[in-house]
């Protein structure tokens, strides 16, 4: 095991012990400690089996992924201002400390899903093949039909939760797939629809299963953390597993697909910006958006505990 793998294991053991003993900061921030422990351990396992992982062989990509992970999750936080499906119960603390907790937690979303997907994929794909978290160039094959129709459906499903949140809130986890996946082809990236079109469904299944695995771990570790989230989902709030209404676990499957699509689209757009000024403006826009959403979380999503 690599040194960072041992660190992840030690961190998880210490975090669990301190949680049981109610020792701070592990009680309040248990979720952060647990998830970073998982990332280090899972990545080390991936390295041992595949010989290459995000932290070893794709290290630059890993560190660049963290701010994008924050941005991707904040998109869904912005949707939540309207659909109001979850709220955070956080101990009273300074804003800078609370925001640091947000950012450290949100930075785990993409690495957690992608490392898990790469591990899951090894059950039916040789280690020498490109990982599920990576993308392939678009081959010269016939594009799937009715692309415009799917984009229109995706746009409708993305807008519907904003217009009628009580009834269309689940569409948040579906709409962006149909809306954005076809756009990947414009950047020469083989989208998930092409995998389905050619009969190679391994990446899609790996991502969805990874989303479910991560979702179960997210909810499990959140349940025990001193600061965490709770749900107010219409119609399904009575049947809960941990804090999540049981049908809500199905949302983690398409959520992983959304994360993969948005991440690779983000990178593709950034690479098309040959000007340093354009890239700087892009990152400033991302930072401004993130700052405004963090303000919104404190205003609309936060329930500050005593």
Backbone as numpy.savetxt, mean C-alpha at the origin, in Angstrom:
# Nx Ny Nz CAx CAy CAz Cx Cy Cz
21.25 -15.82 7.99 20.41 -14.63 7.99 21.29 -13.38 7.99
20.91 -12.40 7.18 21.65 -11.14 7.14 21.43 -10.35 8.44
22.29 -9.36 8.65 22.23 -8.58 9.88 20.88 -7.89 10.03
20.33 -7.35 8.93 19.05 -6.65 9.05 17.91 -7.63 9.34
18.07 -8.89 8.95 17.08 -9.90 9.31 17.08 -10.18 10.80
18.28 -10.31 11.37 18.38 -10.49 12.82 17.83 -9.27 13.56
18.10 -8.08 13.00 17.56 -6.86 13.62 16.04 -6.88 13.61
15.45 -7.30 12.48 13.99 -7.38 12.39 13.42 -8.36 13.40
14.05 -9.51 13.55 13.58 -10.50 14.52 13.69 -9.97 15.94
14.82 -9.35 16.27 15.00 -8.79 17.61 14.00 -7.67 17.88
13.77 -6.82 16.88 12.83 -5.72 17.04 11.42 -6.24 17.29
11.03 -7.30 16.59 9.69 -7.85 16.78 9.54 -8.45 18.17
10.57 -9.17 18.64 10.50 -9.78 19.97 10.43 -8.70 21.04
11.28 -7.69 20.93 11.28 -6.60 21.91 9.95 -5.86 21.88
9.42 -5.62 20.68 8.15 -4.90 20.56 7.01 -5.66 21.21
6.96 -6.98 20.97 5.91 -7.80 21.57 6.03 -7.81 23.09
7.24 -7.93 23.57 7.46 -7.96 25.03 7.04 -6.63 25.65
7.46 -5.54 25.05 7.14 -4.22 25.61 5.66 -3.90 25.49
5.02 -4.43 24.47 3.57 -4.24 24.35 2.86 -4.91 25.51
3.25 -6.14 25.82 2.63 -6.87 26.92 2.90 -6.18 28.26
4.08 -5.57 28.38 4.46 -4.89 29.62 4.02 -3.43 29.65
3.40 -2.98 28.55 2.94 -1.59 28.42 4.09 -0.60 28.60
5.19 -0.89 27.91 6.37 -0.03 27.95 6.38 0.85 26.71
6.48 2.14 26.93 6.53 3.08 25.81 7.96 3.22 25.29
8.12 3.59 24.02 7.10 3.98 23.04 6.48 2.80 22.30
6.77 1.56 22.73 6.34 0.39 21.98 4.84 0.18 22.05
4.20 0.59 23.15 2.76 0.42 23.25 2.03 1.31 22.25
2.36 2.59 22.26 1.70 3.54 21.36 2.04 3.26 19.90
3.31 2.98 19.63 3.78 2.84 18.26 4.02 1.39 17.87
3.31 0.48 18.51 3.54 -0.94 18.24 3.38 -1.28 16.77
2.38 -0.71 16.12 2.12 -1.01 14.72 3.35 -0.70 13.86
3.97 0.46 14.08 5.16 0.83 13.30 6.29 -0.16 13.52
6.55 -0.49 14.79 7.64 -1.41 15.10 7.38 -2.78 14.49
6.14 -3.26 14.60 5.81 -4.59 14.09 5.97 -4.65 12.58
5.51 -3.60 11.88 5.56 -3.67 10.42 6.97 -3.56 9.87
7.78 -2.71 10.48 9.17 -2.64 10.02 9.91 -3.93 10.33
9.55 -4.57 11.45 10.13 -5.89 11.75 9.78 -6.88 10.66
8.51 -6.89 10.26 8.06 -7.81 9.22 8.80 -7.56 7.90
8.95 -6.29 7.53 9.62 -5.96 6.26 11.05 -6.48 6.26
11.77 -6.29 7.35 13.16 -6.77 7.42 13.21 -8.29 7.36
12.32 -8.95 8.09 12.33 -10.41 8.12 11.89 -11.00 6.78
10.81 -10.48 6.22 10.30 -11.01 4.95 11.28 -10.76 3.82
11.91 -9.60 3.81 12.89 -9.31 2.77 14.10 -10.24 2.90
14.51 -10.53 4.12 15.63 -11.44 4.31 15.29 -12.84 3.83
14.05 -13.28 4.07 13.61 -14.58 3.57 13.57 -14.59 2.04
13.09 -13.49 1.46 13.06 -13.38 0.01 14.46 -13.45 -0.58
15.41 -12.79 0.07 16.80 -12.82 -0.38 17.36 -14.23 -0.33
17.05 -14.96 0.72 17.57 -16.32 0.88 17.03 -17.25 -0.22
15.76 -17.08 -0.57 15.14 -17.98 -1.54 15.44 -17.56 -2.98
15.26 -16.25 -3.26 15.41 -15.76 -4.63 16.83 -15.35 -4.95
17.57 -14.93 -3.93 18.91 -14.41 -4.15 18.94 -12.93 -4.46
17.78 -12.30 -4.41 17.64 -10.87 -4.71 16.37 -10.38 -4.04
16.41 -9.17 -3.50 15.24 -8.64 -2.81 15.25 -7.12 -2.91
14.24 -6.51 -2.30 14.18 -5.04 -2.34 15.35 -4.42 -1.58
15.68 -4.98 -0.43 16.75 -4.41 0.38 18.14 -4.88 -0.04
18.18 -5.90 -0.88 19.47 -6.42 -1.32 19.38 -6.70 -2.82
19.89 -5.80 -3.60 19.81 -5.91 -5.05 18.96 -4.83 -5.68
18.00 -4.32 -4.90 17.14 -3.22 -5.38 17.08 -2.14 -4.30
18.20 -1.94 -3.62 18.20 -1.06 -2.45 17.84 0.37 -2.78
18.36 0.90 -3.87 18.02 2.27 -4.25 16.53 2.41 -4.53
15.97 1.40 -5.17 14.53 1.43 -5.43 13.75 1.39 -4.12
14.23 0.60 -3.17 13.54 0.49 -1.88 13.44 1.85 -1.20
14.56 2.57 -1.11 14.54 3.86 -0.42 13.72 4.90 -1.19
13.78 4.82 -2.52 12.97 5.75 -3.33 11.49 5.41 -3.22
11.18 4.17 -2.89 9.79 3.73 -2.79 9.08 4.30 -1.57
9.81 4.63 -0.52 9.19 5.03 0.74 8.35 6.30 0.61
8.87 7.40 0.03 8.02 8.58 -0.12 6.85 8.34 -1.08
7.05 7.48 -2.08 5.95 7.16 -3.00 4.88 6.37 -2.25
5.30 5.48 -1.36 4.35 4.73 -0.55 3.49 5.66 0.29
4.12 6.66 0.88 3.37 7.65 1.66 2.35 8.36 0.78
2.78 8.80 -0.40 1.90 9.51 -1.32 0.73 8.63 -1.75
1.00 7.37 -2.09 -0.06 6.47 -2.55 -1.11 6.29 -1.48
-0.68 6.05 -0.22 -1.69 5.86 0.81 -2.46 7.14 1.09
-1.80 8.28 0.99 -2.49 9.54 1.26 -3.58 9.82 0.23
-3.46 9.25 -0.96 -4.56 9.36 -1.93 -5.84 8.76 -1.34
-5.71 7.61 -0.70 -6.88 6.96 -0.12 -7.33 7.67 1.15
-6.39 8.28 1.88 -6.79 9.10 3.01 -7.63 10.28 2.54
-7.29 10.85 1.39 -8.08 11.95 0.85 -9.49 11.48 0.50
-9.61 10.30 -0.07 -10.94 9.74 -0.33 -11.73 9.58 0.97
-11.03 9.21 2.02 -11.71 8.95 3.29 -12.32 10.21 3.89
-11.84 11.38 3.52 -12.47 12.61 4.01 -13.95 12.64 3.60
-14.24 12.01 2.47 -15.61 11.97 1.97 -16.35 10.72 2.42
-15.73 9.55 2.30 -16.44 8.31 2.61 -16.48 8.02 4.10
-15.52 8.59 4.86 -15.52 8.46 6.33 -15.64 7.01 6.79
-14.79 6.13 6.26 -14.84 4.71 6.60 -13.92 4.34 7.76
-12.94 5.18 8.07 -12.06 4.86 9.19 -11.63 6.15 9.89
-11.24 5.99 11.14 -10.74 7.11 11.94 -9.59 6.61 12.80
-8.69 7.53 13.17 -7.53 7.18 13.97 -7.74 7.58 15.42
-7.44 6.66 16.31 -7.42 6.95 17.74 -5.95 6.99 18.17
-5.46 8.18 18.43 -4.04 8.39 18.71 -3.89 9.11 20.03
-2.93 8.68 20.83 -2.66 9.34 22.10 -2.27 10.79 21.88
-2.62 11.64 22.82 -2.30 13.07 22.71 -0.79 13.25 22.65
-0.33 14.00 21.65 1.09 14.25 21.47 1.28 15.45 20.56
2.51 15.91 20.46 2.82 17.02 19.58 2.55 16.65 18.12
2.20 17.66 17.33 1.85 17.41 15.92 3.01 16.77 15.17
4.23 17.29 15.39 5.38 16.76 14.64 5.61 15.28 14.95
5.33 14.86 16.20 5.52 13.47 16.57 4.41 12.60 15.97
3.18 13.11 15.99 2.07 12.36 15.41 2.25 12.20 13.90
2.65 13.27 13.23 2.88 13.20 11.79 4.03 12.26 11.45
5.05 12.24 12.30 6.15 11.31 12.08 5.64 9.87 12.13
4.73 9.61 13.07 4.13 8.28 13.16 3.33 7.94 11.91
2.56 8.92 11.42 1.83 8.70 10.16 2.79 8.29 9.05
3.83 9.10 8.85 4.73 8.91 7.72 5.49 7.59 7.81
5.96 7.26 9.01 6.69 6.00 9.19 5.78 4.81 8.90
4.51 4.93 9.29 3.56 3.85 9.03 3.21 3.75 7.55
2.91 4.87 6.93 2.50 4.87 5.53 3.64 4.42 4.61
4.87 4.66 5.04 6.02 4.26 4.22 6.14 2.74 4.11
5.46 1.99 4.96 5.56 0.53 4.92 4.60 -0.11 3.92
3.64 0.65 3.39 2.55 0.05 2.60 3.09 -0.65 1.36
3.79 0.08 0.49 4.29 -0.52 -0.74 5.35 -1.59 -0.49
6.38 -1.32 0.33 7.36 -2.39 0.58 6.73 -3.65 1.15
5.79 -3.49 2.07 5.15 -4.65 2.67 4.42 -5.50 1.64
3.62 -4.85 0.79 2.86 -5.58 -0.23 3.79 -6.19 -1.26
4.77 -5.43 -1.72 5.64 -5.91 -2.81 6.54 -7.06 -2.36
7.12 -6.95 -1.17 7.96 -8.05 -0.68 7.13 -9.30 -0.48
5.92 -9.14 0.05 5.03 -10.29 0.25 4.64 -10.92 -1.08
4.32 -10.08 -2.07 3.95 -10.58 -3.40 5.11 -11.35 -4.03
6.32 -10.85 -3.87 7.49 -11.54 -4.43 7.70 -12.89 -3.75
7.40 -12.97 -2.47 7.51 -14.25 -1.76 6.43 -15.22 -2.22
5.19 -14.73 -2.27 4.07 -15.59 -2.67 4.29 -16.14 -4.07
4.82 -15.32 -4.95 4.99 -15.71 -6.34 5.94 -16.89 -6.50
6.85 -17.07 -5.55 7.83 -18.15 -5.65 7.19 -19.54 -5.59
5.92 -19.61 -5.14 5.23 -20.89 -5.10 4.93 -21.42 -6.50
4.82 -20.52 -7.48 4.49 -20.99 -8.84 5.32 -20.34 -9.94
6.41 -19.67 -9.56 7.25 -19.04 -10.57 8.71 -19.21 -10.17
9.61 -19.55 -11.08 11.02 -19.76 -10.72 11.67 -18.48 -10.23
12.63 -18.59 -9.29 13.29 -17.40 -8.74 14.02 -16.56 -9.79
14.39 -17.17 -10.91 15.13 -16.43 -11.93 14.25 -15.46 -12.71
12.94 -15.64 -12.68 12.02 -14.78 -13.43 11.87 -13.43 -12.73
11.45 -12.38 -13.46 11.21 -11.08 -12.83 10.20 -11.19 -11.70
10.40 -10.44 -10.65 9.54 -10.52 -9.47 8.18 -9.89 -9.75
7.19 -10.28 -8.96 5.83 -9.77 -9.12 5.77 -8.25 -8.93
6.63 -7.73 -8.08 6.60 -6.29 -7.80 7.18 -5.47 -8.93
7.94 -6.10 -9.82 8.55 -5.39 -10.93 7.58 -5.33 -12.11
7.97 -4.63 -13.16 7.13 -4.56 -14.35 7.91 -5.06 -15.56
7.18 -5.44 -16.58 7.77 -5.88 -17.83 7.42 -4.87 -18.92
8.29 -4.78 -19.92 8.01 -3.90 -21.05 6.86 -4.47 -21.85
6.14 -3.58 -22.49 4.97 -3.99 -23.25 5.40 -4.72 -24.52
4.97 -5.97 -24.69 5.34 -6.71 -25.90 4.51 -6.26 -27.09
4.93 -6.66 -28.25 4.21 -6.28 -29.47 3.09 -7.28 -29.73
2.08 -7.22 -28.86 0.91 -8.07 -29.02 -0.32 -7.19 -29.12
-1.41 -7.77 -29.53 -2.64 -7.00 -29.68 -3.12 -6.52 -28.31
-3.45 -5.25 -28.23 -3.92 -4.69 -26.96 -5.31 -5.22 -26.63
-5.62 -5.33 -25.34 -6.98 -5.74 -24.97 -8.01 -4.77 -25.55
-9.14 -5.31 -25.90 -10.17 -4.49 -26.51 -10.92 -3.69 -25.46
-11.69 -2.72 -25.97 -12.57 -1.91 -25.14 -11.82 -1.14 -24.05
-10.61 -0.66 -24.36 -9.82 0.08 -23.38 -10.57 1.34 -22.94
-11.13 2.07 -23.89 -11.86 3.30 -23.56 -13.05 3.01 -22.65
-13.70 1.90 -22.90 -14.84 1.52 -22.06 -14.40 1.27 -20.63
-13.27 0.55 -20.47 -12.78 0.26 -19.12 -12.35 1.53 -18.40
-11.74 2.46 -19.13 -11.35 3.73 -18.52 -12.59 4.49 -18.06
-13.62 4.49 -18.89 -14.87 5.17 -18.52 -15.49 4.54 -17.29
-15.49 3.21 -17.24 -16.01 2.51 -16.06 -15.17 2.85 -14.83
-13.84 2.86 -15.02 -12.96 3.20 -13.91 -13.19 4.60 -13.40
-13.38 5.54 -14.32 -13.64 6.92 -13.91 -14.94 7.01 -13.14
-15.96 6.31 -13.63 -17.24 6.32 -12.93 -17.13 5.73 -11.53
-16.41 4.61 -11.41 -16.26 3.96 -10.11 -15.38 4.78 -9.17
-14.47 5.57 -9.71 -13.61 6.41 -8.88 -14.36 7.63 -8.36
-15.25 8.16 -9.18 -16.00 9.36 -8.80 -17.21 9.01 -7.93
-17.80 7.85 -8.15 -19.03 7.47 -7.45 -18.92 7.56 -5.93
-17.81 7.11 -5.30 -17.74 7.23 -3.84 -17.75 8.68 -3.35
-17.28 9.59 -4.18 -17.29 11.00 -3.79 -18.70 11.59 -3.89
-19.47 11.09 -4.84 -20.82 11.60 -5.03 -21.82 10.92 -4.11
-21.71 9.60 -3.96 -22.64 8.83 -3.13 -21.86 7.91 -2.21
-21.20 8.46 -1.21 -20.28 7.66 -0.38 -20.95 6.53 0.38
-22.18 6.70 0.78 -22.82 5.68 1.60 -23.02 4.38 0.85
-23.21 4.46 -0.46 -23.51 3.27 -1.24 -22.33 2.79 -2.10
-21.46 3.70 -2.50 -20.39 3.35 -3.42 -19.01 3.39 -2.78
-18.93 3.40 -1.45 -17.62 3.45 -0.80 -16.70 2.30 -1.19
-17.22 1.06 -1.47 -16.28 -0.01 -1.86 -15.59 0.24 -3.19
-16.17 1.12 -4.03 -15.60 1.37 -5.36 -14.25 2.06 -5.29
-13.91 2.64 -4.13 -12.59 3.25 -3.95 -11.48 2.23 -4.20
-11.78 0.97 -3.90 -10.78 -0.09 -4.01 -10.82 -0.81 -5.36
-11.66 -0.32 -6.27 -11.79 -0.95 -7.58 -11.57 0.03 -8.72
-12.19 1.22 -8.60 -12.19 2.19 -9.68 -10.82 2.54 -10.26
-9.83 2.87 -9.42 -8.52 3.24 -9.96 -7.84 2.15 -10.77
-8.21 0.89 -10.54 -7.61 -0.20 -11.34 -8.00 -0.04 -12.80
-9.30 0.11 -13.05 -9.79 0.24 -14.42 -9.39 1.57 -15.04
-9.29 2.60 -14.20 -8.97 3.94 -14.70 -7.50 4.07 -15.09
-6.60 3.56 -14.27 -5.17 3.83 -14.45 -4.39 2.70 -15.12
-4.85 1.46 -14.99 -4.09 0.36 -15.59 -3.89 0.53 -17.10
-4.91 0.96 -17.87 -4.69 1.15 -19.32 -3.66 2.23 -19.63
-3.48 3.19 -18.71 -2.54 4.28 -18.95 -1.10 3.77 -18.95
-0.84 2.67 -18.24 0.52 2.12 -18.21 1.03 1.80 -19.61
0.12 1.36 -20.48 0.52 1.03 -21.84 1.07 2.21 -22.60
0.61 3.41 -22.26 1.11 4.61 -22.91 2.58 4.86 -22.59
3.06 4.26 -21.52 4.45 4.42 -21.10 5.28 3.16 -21.41
4.72 2.27 -22.21 5.45 1.07 -22.59 5.53 0.02 -21.52
4.63 0.08 -20.54 4.63 -0.88 -19.44 3.50 -1.88 -19.64
3.83 -3.13 -19.44 2.82 -4.18 -19.54 1.94 -4.15 -18.30
0.72 -3.68 -18.46 -0.19 -3.57 -17.34 -0.77 -4.92 -16.95
-1.52 -4.93 -15.88 -2.10 -6.17 -15.39 -3.11 -6.74 -16.36
-3.77 -5.88 -17.13 -4.74 -6.37 -18.10 -4.06 -7.20 -19.19
-2.82 -6.84 -19.54 -2.09 -7.62 -20.53 -1.72 -9.00 -19.99
-1.41 -9.06 -18.69 -1.15 -10.37 -18.09 -2.38 -11.26 -18.20
-3.54 -10.69 -17.90 -4.78 -11.46 -18.01 -5.09 -11.80 -19.46
-4.80 -10.86 -20.35 -5.08 -11.05 -21.78 -4.26 -12.20 -22.36
-3.04 -12.37 -21.89 -2.16 -13.42 -22.40 -2.24 -14.71 -21.59
-3.06 -14.72 -20.54 -3.22 -15.93 -19.74 -2.21 -16.10 -18.63
-1.31 -15.13 -18.45 -0.31 -15.21 -17.38 -0.82 -14.44 -16.17
-1.48 -15.13 -15.28 -2.15 -14.47 -14.15 -1.33 -14.54 -12.86
-0.08 -14.96 -12.95 0.71 -15.17 -11.73 0.95 -13.87 -10.97
1.26 -12.78 -11.69 1.49 -11.50 -11.01 0.21 -11.01 -10.33
-0.91 -11.12 -11.02 -2.18 -10.65 -10.47 -2.53 -11.43 -9.21
-2.43 -12.75 -9.28 -2.75 -13.56 -8.11 -1.76 -13.33 -6.97
-0.50 -13.16 -7.29 0.52 -12.92 -6.26 0.23 -11.61 -5.53
-0.10 -10.57 -6.27 -0.39 -9.28 -5.66 -1.65 -9.35 -4.79
-2.69 -9.99 -5.31 -3.94 -10.05 -4.55 -3.77 -10.86 -3.27
-3.07 -11.99 -3.37 -2.84 -12.79 -2.17 -1.96 -12.04 -1.18
-0.97 -11.31 -1.69 -0.13 -10.49 -0.82 -0.96 -9.42 -0.13
-1.90 -8.81 -0.87 -2.77 -7.81 -0.26 -3.57 -8.40 0.88
-4.08 -9.61 0.70 -4.86 -10.25 1.76 -3.99 -10.57 2.96
-2.79 -11.12 2.72 -1.88 -11.44 3.82 -1.51 -10.18 4.60
-1.15 -9.14 3.87 -0.79 -7.88 4.53 -1.99 -7.30 5.26
-3.17 -7.41 4.66 -4.37 -6.90 5.32 -4.63 -7.58 6.65
-4.47 -8.89 6.68 -4.66 -9.62 7.94 -3.63 -9.17 8.98
-2.38 -9.01 8.56 -1.35 -8.55 9.49 -1.59 -7.12 9.93
-2.00 -6.25 8.99 -2.33 -4.86 9.35 -3.38 -4.84 10.45
-4.45 -5.58 10.26 -5.55 -5.54 11.21 -5.18 -6.21 12.53
-4.39 -7.28 12.46 -3.98 -7.97 13.68 -3.12 -7.07 14.54
-2.10 -6.46 13.93 -1.20 -5.62 14.71 -1.87 -4.32 15.13
-2.76 -3.80 14.34 -3.49 -2.60 14.72 -4.37 -2.86 15.94
-4.94 -4.06 16.01 -5.87 -4.39 17.10 -5.21 -4.26 18.47
-3.90 -4.59 18.52 -3.21 -4.60 19.81 -2.46 -3.30 20.09
-2.33 -2.44 19.10 -1.54 -1.22 19.27 -2.26 -0.20 20.14
-1.46 0.60 20.86 -2.04 1.65 21.69 -2.68 2.74 20.88
-2.10 3.07 19.74 -2.68 4.03 18.79 -2.96 3.28 17.49
-4.15 3.42 16.99 -4.52 2.70 15.78 -5.75 3.30 15.14
-6.46 2.49 14.36 -7.64 3.00 13.65 -8.85 2.12 13.96
-10.00 2.69 13.68 -11.27 1.98 13.83 -12.12 2.29 12.60
-13.13 1.44 12.37 -13.92 1.56 11.15 -15.36 1.95 11.46
-15.94 2.72 10.55 -17.37 3.05 10.58 -17.89 2.81 9.16
-18.06 1.53 8.82 -18.46 1.14 7.47 -19.96 0.89 7.45
-20.71 1.51 6.53 -22.15 1.29 6.46 -22.50 -0.17 6.17
-23.56 -0.65 6.78 -24.19 -1.95 6.50 -23.43 -3.15 7.07
-22.11 -3.09 7.21 -21.34 -4.29 7.57 -20.62 -4.15 8.91
-20.95 -3.15 9.71 -20.18 -2.86 10.90 -20.31 -3.87 12.03
-21.31 -4.77 11.97 -21.56 -5.67 13.09 -20.64 -6.89 13.07
-20.20 -7.31 11.89 -19.41 -8.55 11.79 -17.94 -8.19 11.64
-17.24 -8.15 12.77 -15.86 -7.68 12.75 -14.86 -8.79 13.05
-13.72 -8.71 12.37 -12.55 -9.51 12.70 -11.46 -8.51 13.07
-11.04 -8.52 14.32 -10.24 -7.44 14.89 -11.08 -6.16 14.79
-10.59 -5.10 14.17 -11.40 -3.88 14.01 -12.10 -3.83 12.65
-11.74 -4.70 11.74 -12.23 -4.65 10.37 -13.54 -5.44 10.21
-14.59 -4.83 9.66 -15.76 -5.61 9.27 -15.34 -6.73 8.32
-15.82 -7.95 8.57 -15.32 -9.14 7.86 -15.31 -8.99 6.33
-16.37 -8.46 5.69 -16.31 -8.32 4.23 -15.23 -7.36 3.76
-14.78 -6.49 4.65 -13.78 -5.50 4.27 -12.43 -6.11 3.90
-12.17 -7.34 4.36 -10.91 -7.98 4.01 -10.79 -8.24 2.51
-11.93 -8.35 1.85 -11.90 -8.54 0.39 -11.31 -7.33 -0.32
-11.40 -6.16 0.31 -10.86 -4.95 -0.30 -9.35 -4.94 -0.40
-8.68 -5.74 0.43 -7.22 -5.77 0.39 -6.70 -6.40 -0.90
-7.49 -7.26 -1.53 -7.04 -7.91 -2.76 -6.88 -6.90 -3.90
-7.92 -6.13 -4.25 -7.73 -5.13 -5.29 -6.84 -3.97 -4.86
-6.77 -3.70 -3.56 -5.91 -2.62 -3.09 -4.46 -2.86 -3.48
-4.01 -4.11 -3.39 -2.63 -4.43 -3.79 -2.42 -4.17 -5.28
-3.43 -4.46 -6.09 -3.33 -4.17 -7.53 -3.25 -2.67 -7.76
-4.03 -1.90 -7.04 -3.98 -0.44 -7.16 -2.59 0.08 -6.81
-2.03 -0.44 -5.73 -0.70 0.01 -5.31 0.34 -0.25 -6.40
0.29 -1.43 -7.00 1.24 -1.77 -8.07 1.06 -0.84 -9.25
-0.17 -0.59 -9.65 -0.44 0.26 -10.82 0.01 1.69 -10.56
-0.39 2.26 -9.43 -0.07 3.66 -9.14 1.43 3.84 -8.99
2.09 2.87 -8.34 3.54 2.98 -8.16 4.27 3.01 -9.50
3.97 2.07 -10.37 4.68 2.01 -11.65 4.29 3.16 -12.57
3.07 3.65 -12.44 2.68 4.83 -13.21 3.43 6.06 -12.70
3.57 6.18 -11.40 4.31 7.29 -10.79 5.75 7.30 -11.30
6.40 6.15 -11.26 7.79 6.04 -11.72 7.89 6.35 -13.21
6.94 5.85 -13.99 6.97 6.08 -15.44 6.84 7.55 -15.77
5.95 8.24 -15.08 5.77 9.68 -15.30 7.05 10.42 -14.94
7.64 10.05 -13.81 8.86 10.71 -13.35 10.00 10.52 -14.35
10.10 9.34 -14.93 11.18 9.07 -15.88 10.99 9.80 -17.20
9.76 10.15 -17.52 9.50 10.91 -18.74 9.88 12.39 -18.58
10.11 12.80 -17.35 10.48 14.19 -17.09 12.00 14.31 -17.18
12.48 14.68 -18.35 13.93 14.76 -18.57 14.53 16.01 -17.94
13.70 16.98 -17.66 14.18 18.22 -17.07 14.21 18.12 -15.55
15.31 18.56 -14.96 15.40 18.58 -13.50 14.37 19.49 -12.88
14.05 20.58 -13.57 13.04 21.52 -13.07 11.68 20.84 -13.01
11.35 20.07 -14.06 10.06 19.38 -14.08 9.96 18.37 -12.94
11.04 17.64 -12.69 11.02 16.67 -11.60 10.89 17.36 -10.25
11.56 18.50 -10.11 11.46 19.26 -8.86 10.03 19.73 -8.63
9.40 20.25 -9.68 8.01 20.71 -9.58 7.10 19.54 -9.23
7.35 18.38 -9.84 6.57 17.18 -9.55 6.64 16.82 -8.08
7.85 16.79 -7.52 8.01 16.42 -6.12 7.45 17.49 -5.19
7.54 18.74 -5.58 6.92 19.80 -4.77 5.41 19.61 -4.73
4.82 19.28 -5.89 3.37 19.04 -5.93 2.99 17.86 -5.03
3.81 16.79 -5.06 3.56 15.64 -4.20 3.66 16.04 -2.73
4.66 16.84 -2.40 4.85 17.28 -1.02 3.69 18.16 -0.54
3.24 19.07 -1.40 2.13 19.95 -1.05 0.86 19.13 -0.84
0.59 18.21 -1.77 -0.58 17.34 -1.63 -0.51 16.57 -0.31
0.64 16.00 -0.01 0.81 15.21 1.21 0.60 16.06 2.45
1.15 17.27 2.44 0.99 18.18 3.57 -0.48 18.52 3.80
-1.21 18.80 2.74 -2.62 19.15 2.86 -3.45 17.98 3.37
-3.12 16.77 2.91 -3.86 15.59 3.38 -3.56 15.32 4.84
-2.31 15.50 5.27 -1.98 15.34 6.68 -2.75 16.32 7.55
-2.88 17.56 7.07 -3.72 18.53 7.78 -5.16 18.04 7.85
-5.64 17.47 6.72 -6.99 16.97 6.69 -7.22 15.79 7.62
-6.22 14.93 7.75 -6.33 13.80 8.68 -6.54 14.31 10.10
-5.74 15.30 10.50 -5.90 15.85 11.83 -7.25 16.51 12.03
-7.80 17.09 10.95 -9.06 17.81 11.05 -10.28 16.90 10.98
-10.22 15.84 10.15 -11.42 15.05 9.85 -11.34 13.59 10.26
-10.14 13.04 10.45 -10.01 11.60 10.67 -9.48 11.27 12.04
-8.89 12.20 12.72 -8.23 11.94 14.00 -9.20 12.05 15.17
-9.15 11.04 16.04 -9.82 11.09 17.33 -8.72 11.01 18.38
-8.39 12.12 18.98 -7.25 12.15 19.88 -7.64 11.64 21.26
-6.98 10.56 21.68 -7.28 9.96 22.99 -6.66 10.79 24.10
-7.19 10.65 25.28 -6.66 11.36 26.44 -5.35 10.74 26.91
